[in-house]
């Protein structure tokens, strides 16, 4: 995994806004139109465009925008066997009954885009069957990478704990048995991404949002829950070199008050047990910007990298490059400049059709990040 050896590198959390024609395909039938032969060229062209866009905006470590997926998590509906459509499922708004929802019921009564996506139920042994979809996405990305010069490329994949939440268990005797079965199946996707020469990014917002969504659970309860899920994830990553893995956690694309977000100090020790070479965290929004101080006492292990968010998905304000630089320098002064890569708090289109941040603002934020990284690099390297 590349480090910031002579300047601060830039990256982001994965999901990017889709162009209108691609979005229309995704919204038509949950993404199945992307599998049609007549749309293959359209998808490949869109991936090439978003790769070029990232390079133009000064992003060093890029991905495919997750353009082949209807969302960062629901894409798994087509990639795992042992599931059926959950006919008992109803459109759900987990935020409405969360700690946040109980504090701000009027605000969280609105329906999120996630509730429009189909949920599944596990009714048999879990298998991985997403080889064709994954190959398509890897092939499209690698073709696009052939036309640009970058530092590195990554591909996101969802964590076992988020699948456990998204797809209900009606087969395995315990939730622990269920999440480990998911981990065994997802290991195929994780391994294939690394074998393709890409960095693997594990997306795991559930690690920290479990506390918000479950107001009945104590902090100690949530930590015990997280320990088991980290163990399951490490089981899936067991034969993958940690330096090929980035781990991302966040609090979702939640532009809300967020007074109940789990604090980094309460989970950082568990997070650092994950077999990853880099950790991508929220660090730019007003609920988490102060948490750079956590790293004064929570020592970053040797050889590991921090990817703090220096621009945020939770505001449409475009951060000033000098503020971005200040955020970068804070982290560099605590953990070492070579151990910091500038990133984003979260993806900007985690569900295709998410309208929280307009694409034009996303690109302006990316430009502010790369400009800020240049300012920070001058300060840190002279």
N, C-alpha and C positions, 0 to 999 in steps of 0.2 A: 504494500500500500504506500503510495507516494506521500511524502511529508513536506511540510513547508520549510525546505532547507535554505532557500535564498530569498523567498518572498512568501506572503500569505496566499495560499491557494483558496479557491472558492468552489462551493458545491451547493446542493439544495436537497430537499427531503424526498423528492420523487415525482409526485403527480403534478402535471401542468395542464393549463387550460387547453381544451381541444378546439380545433377550428370548427366552424359552423357545420360544414358538410359531414365531418366525421362525427360530430356530436349528434346530428340527426340520425345517423346509423345506430349509434349506441342507444339513443332514447326510443328508437322504434320498437325494439324487442329485447331490451336488456343486454344488447351487445352481440346477439347471435348473428345479426346481419354482417358482422365483421368476418364471419367464417365463410361467407359466400365467395366463390371464385371471382365474381365480377367486382368485388370490393377490394381484392388483394392489392391491386395497384394503387388504389386510393389510400389505403392504410400505409403502405410502404412510402408513398410520397409524403404523407403527413408526418411520419416519423423522421424522414430526411429533413423536412422543413424545421421541425422542432429541435433537432440536433444542431442544425445550422444556426438557429435563433440563439441557442444557449452559447454557442461559440462567439457569435457576434456581440453578445452582451458581456463577454469576459468571464464566463463560467469555465472553470478548469476541469472539474470532475462531473461528468454529465450522465444523464440516462435517456430513455426513450419517451419520457413524459408519461409512461404507463398508458400509451395510446391504444394498446390492444386490449385494454381491460375496461369494463363498465365502471369499476371502482377498485380501490386498493384492496378491498376485502371480498366483495360479492363475486369477483372473477373466479373465485374458488368453486363456485357452484358447478362449473363445467369441468373442473380438474380433479375432483375426488369422486371415487366410486363408493357405494355403500349408503348413498343418500337418496331420498325421494323428496318431492315437493311437499313442504309442510302445509297441508291443507288446514291444519288447526291454527296456523299462525295468523295474526291480525297485524295490520299496520301498527308499528310501535314507535313510540317516542320515549326512549329511555331517559332522556333528560328531564321529562316532565315529572318523573318520580325520583329523580336523583337528589342529592344534597342541594344542588343548585336550583332544581325545580321547586323544591320545598321552600327555598328562600325567596325565589322570584317566580311564582307560579304564572303570572300573567305573561311574562317574557317567554318562558319556556313552553307555553301552550302551543306555540307555532310548530308545524310539522317540518322535520328536516328531510332533505332529499333522500337520505338513507332509507326512510320508511317506504319508499316506492319500489325498492328492490326485493326480489323474491328470496324467501328464506327456505332452507331445506332442513330435513330431519334425518338423523342417522338411524338406519334400520338394519344394517348389516356390517360386516367387517369392512374397514376403510381401506381403499386402495388408491393409488395415484394413476389417473388416466389422462392427465393433461399434456402428454408428451407432444402432441401435434400443435396445440396452442402455444406451448412454451417454445418449441422450435420455430414457429412462425415469428414470435416476438423477438427471439434472439437473432434470427436471420435478418429480419427487417432492420434491427438496430445495428448489426455488424456491417450491413451494406451501407448504411448512412455514415457509420464511423470511418469508412474507407475514403470519405471525401473531406474529412476535417482533420485538424491537428489539435489534440487535446492531451491533458496529463493522464487521465484515467477515465474509465467508464464503469458504471454500476447498474445493476438491475434490482429493483425492489421485489420482495416476496413477503407474504403475510406470515405472521407468527402462529404457532399452534394455539395459543391462548385466545387470539382473536377469532379463529375459526370455531373454537369451542363455544364462544359467545354467539357467533353468527349462526351456526348450525346446531340445532338442538339434538341432544343425545337421547335416543330411545332404544339403544342396543347394548351398550357397555354397562357393566354392573355399577361402576363408580365413575365420577368425573375425572379422577386421576387416571384410571385405566383409559378413559376416552381421550384425554389430552395427550397421553403417550402414544396412543394409536395414531392420532393425527400427526404427531411428530415423526413417527416412522414413515408415514406416507409422504409428508412434505419434504423429507430428507432427499427424495428423488429430485424435486424441483431445485432445492438448494444446491445439491451436488452438480446438477446439469448447468446451472448458471456459472458456477466457478470453473467447471470443466471447459466452458465456452470462452474462458479467458476474461471474464467480467468479475468485478467485485460484486458480492452478494450483500444487499441491504435487507435486513430483517425489519419489517414494520410492525411495531408492537405498542400502539397507544393504550391497549388494555392494561399493560403493566401499571400505569399510573391512573387511568380513568376508573379502574375497578372501585377505588375508594370513593369516587364521586357518585358512581351509579348505585352503590350499595350503602345507603345511609344507616342501615341496621348493623353494619360491620364496624368494629373498632379498628383503630390503626394497627393493633397487633394482629387482628384477624386478617387484614389486608396484606400484611407482611408475610404471614404464614401462607396465604393463598399465592402470593408472588413467588415465594421460595420454590414451591412445587412447579409453577409454570416456567421458571428459569431452569430448573432441573430438566424439564421436558424439552425446552428449547436446546439446551446443551446436548441432550441425547440426540436430537436431530442433527446437530452440528458436529458430532463427535469426531468425524474423520476429515473435517474441513479445516485447513490452517486458519487460525484466528485472524491472521493478517490479511485474509481474503474476505473478511466479514465486517460490515458496518452494522451497528444496531441503532435503530431510531425509535424513540418513544416520545409521545406528546399527549396533549389533552384534547385532541380532535380539532376539527375546524369549527370551534365554538367561539363565536364573537359575542360572548355574554359576559356577565359580571365576574364569574369565575372566582368567587371568594372561597370556594371549597377545594380548589386544586390541591392535590397531594404535594407536599413540599419536598424538594430534592433531598434535603437533609434526612428525611424519613425513609428514603428508598435507595440512596446512592450506594450503600454497601452491598445491597442485593444486586443492583444493576451491574456493578463491577465484577460480579461473578460470571457474567455472560461471556461466552467464548467468542469475543469479538476484538478486532484491532482498533476500532473507533466507535465512539459513542456520540450520537446526534441527539441534542436536547433543546427544548425551548429555553431561550435566554434573552429574547429581545422585547417581549411584551411586558407591560407593567406589573404582572403578577409574578414574573420570574427573572426579571433583569438583575435583581439584587443577588441572585443565587451564584454568581461568579465567586462570591466569598466562601461558598461551601468548599471550594477546591483548595482553600488555604489549610484545611484540616483533613479533608478526604483526599488522600494522596492518589494522584493518577498513577497507576502502575507503570513501570518502565516499559517502553516500547508501544504504549497506547496513545491514541489520538483523541482529542476532543473536537467535536463539530458543534459549537454553540450557535444557536440561531442569532444572527445579527440583523435580520429583517424579519418581520412578523406577518403571518396570515391573519392575525386577529385585529388588524386595523387597515383602513384604506389609505392612511397617511403614508406617503413615501418618505422613508427615513433619509435624513441628510447624510451624505457620505462621511462628513466629519464625525457624526454621531456613531456611524457604523465603525469607523476607525477606532474611536474611543472604546467601543465594546470589544473589539478584537484585541486591542492593546492590554485591556484589563486581564483577559484570559492569558495572553502571552506572558505577561509579567508574573502570573501565578504558576502556570504549568510549563512554561517554556515556549518560545515562538515556534519552534519546529514541531510542537505537539498540538498546534491549533490549525484547523481549517475552517474558514468562515462558511456558515450555512444558514438555513432558514428554520424557523420554528416548526413548520409543518408543511405538507403539500398544499398547493393552491387550487387543486381541483380533485380532492380525494374521491368524490363521487362525480362522475361525468354530469355536467349540468349544474354543479355547485356555483352559485352566483354571488357568493360573499365578496369576492374580490374580482373586479373586472380584469380581463386579460391585459389591457393596456396598462393597468396599474401594476400588475405582476411584473411585466417587462421593465417598467420604470424602477421597481424595487430591485430587480436583478442588477440593473445598471448602477444603482446606488451602492449595492453590495460590492460589485467589482471595483468601482471608484474608491469606496472606502477601504478596500483591501490594499489598493495601491498606496493610499495615504498612510495606512498602518505599516506597510512594508518599508516605506521611506523612514518612518520613525524608528522601527525596530532594527533595521539593517544599516541605516545611515546613508 
